[in-house]
């Protein structure tokens, strides 16, 4: 499937706003994999930053700079695969949190505050790494299925 430049830039925001995990739809997963492989447009980082700000994350600009620096964003049109995957990983965990909580306020509260099961780490910060995001997802799915977390 060919995605337009505009739709790729909107992808992180759509993931969050649709308030459902992307994992359940194989076609969506394949589109995400292809988008990451070819590299999201740099504008996707701005979209993610705006979503983080809307969720109340502390210093969203500093957060996205950990994915790709502002100077590098200004020089490039597209993100590298690893950078694209990081943007999508953070957006997907935001979408999953909204799905589990059923609304953005509770999801944001969970994502931007330290959590005891993460040894006081902030869930959205953990989403920057593949291993960290799996731990956050485990907690979210535990909440979803009524397990103690």
C-alpha atoms as one frame of an Amber mdcrd trajectory, in Angstrom:
protein
   0.000   0.000   0.000   1.324   3.435  -0.911   0.968   6.031   1.811   1.108
   9.723   1.003   3.541  12.038   2.727   0.665  13.677   4.603  -0.775  10.415
   5.871   2.633   9.283   7.141   3.078  12.518   9.071  -0.363  12.038  10.613
   0.276   8.421  11.555   1.460   8.987  15.157  -1.448  11.328  15.889  -3.922
   8.901  14.322  -2.551   6.056  16.435  -3.135   8.056  19.584  -6.462   9.576
  18.614  -7.982   6.320  17.407  -7.621   5.107  21.022  -7.065   1.460  20.201
  -4.021  -0.724  19.960  -2.656  -1.214  16.469  -1.545  -4.738  17.247  -4.921
  -6.290  16.505  -4.992  -5.371  12.812  -2.488  -7.208  10.593  -2.939  -4.741
   7.703  -2.205  -1.809  10.000   0.858  -3.580  11.387   2.173  -4.152   7.879
   1.587  -0.500   6.929   3.460   0.563  10.059   6.326  -1.805   9.307   6.578
  -0.493   5.751   6.370   3.129   6.913   9.173   2.571   9.415  11.255   0.691
   6.862  11.100   3.520   4.333  11.304   6.186   7.034   8.568   8.447   8.283
   8.701  12.079   7.208  10.475  14.269   9.750   7.148  16.037  10.360   6.008
  12.932  12.251   8.313  13.991  15.093   6.506  17.336  15.351   3.177  15.520
  15.451   4.432  13.231  18.205   5.771  16.235  20.130   2.357  17.938  19.907
   0.627  14.760  21.120   3.051  14.454  24.032   2.393  18.075  24.948  -1.354
  17.479  24.792  -0.904  14.501  27.137   0.975  16.726  29.575   4.430  15.213
  29.159   7.237  17.235  30.698   9.409  18.906  28.084   8.091  17.155  24.970
  10.780  18.855  22.847  13.506  17.297  24.995  11.744  13.952  24.735  11.628
  13.907  20.922  15.213  15.189  20.776  16.186  11.860  22.335  14.781  10.198
  19.215  16.364  12.643  16.759  17.953  16.010  17.431  16.369  19.205  16.194
  19.452  20.019  14.133  19.283  16.657  12.390  15.548  17.081  11.765  16.264
  20.374  10.035  18.746  18.709   7.672  16.629  15.717   6.688  13.269  15.031
   5.086  12.889  11.482   6.411  13.663   9.642   9.601  15.905   6.599   9.603
  14.276   3.238  10.292  15.298   3.207  13.967  14.000   6.748  14.490  10.726
   5.920  12.725  10.311   2.840  14.892  10.853   4.918  18.029   8.192   7.440
  16.963   5.726   4.660  16.196   6.585   2.769  19.393   5.835   5.815  21.561
   2.650   6.597  19.625   1.497   2.984  19.874   2.007   2.834  23.653   0.036
   6.077  23.937  -2.766   4.496  21.891  -2.696   1.360  24.012  -2.890   3.406
  27.216  -5.928   5.283  25.894  -7.515   1.978  24.914  -6.930   0.476  28.363
  -8.010   3.542  30.346 -10.908   4.313  28.010 -10.051   8.006  27.935  -7.029
  10.230  27.468  -6.902  11.796  30.930  -6.294   8.511  32.768  -3.938   7.321
  30.044  -1.905  10.517  30.276  -1.770  10.255  34.065  -0.396   6.710  33.772
   2.096   7.551  31.032   3.724  10.657  32.456   4.120   9.738  36.143   6.550
   7.316  37.778   5.179   3.812  38.193   6.198   1.448  41.025   6.291  -1.598
  38.734   8.893   0.244  36.656  10.978   1.002  39.752   9.808   4.593  39.627
  10.508   5.081  35.920   8.055   7.059  33.808   6.189   4.786  31.367   6.425
   7.119  28.364  10.192   7.358  28.908  10.413   3.571  28.933   8.745   3.538
  25.511  11.923   4.915  23.959  13.457   1.446  24.072  12.049  -1.801  22.711
  12.628  -3.605  26.003  11.138  -0.771  28.033   7.998  -0.518  25.940   7.354
  -4.253  26.364   7.389  -3.786  30.136   4.932  -0.877  29.882   2.703  -2.900
  27.560   2.704  -5.786  30.044   1.473  -3.431  32.761  -1.195  -1.968  30.485
  -2.458  -5.381  29.370  -2.480  -6.455  33.023  -4.705  -3.477  33.805  -6.903
  -4.283  30.842  -7.433  -7.871  31.956  -7.898  -6.945  35.609  -4.615  -8.324
  36.878  -2.952  -6.651  39.878  -0.523  -3.969  38.773
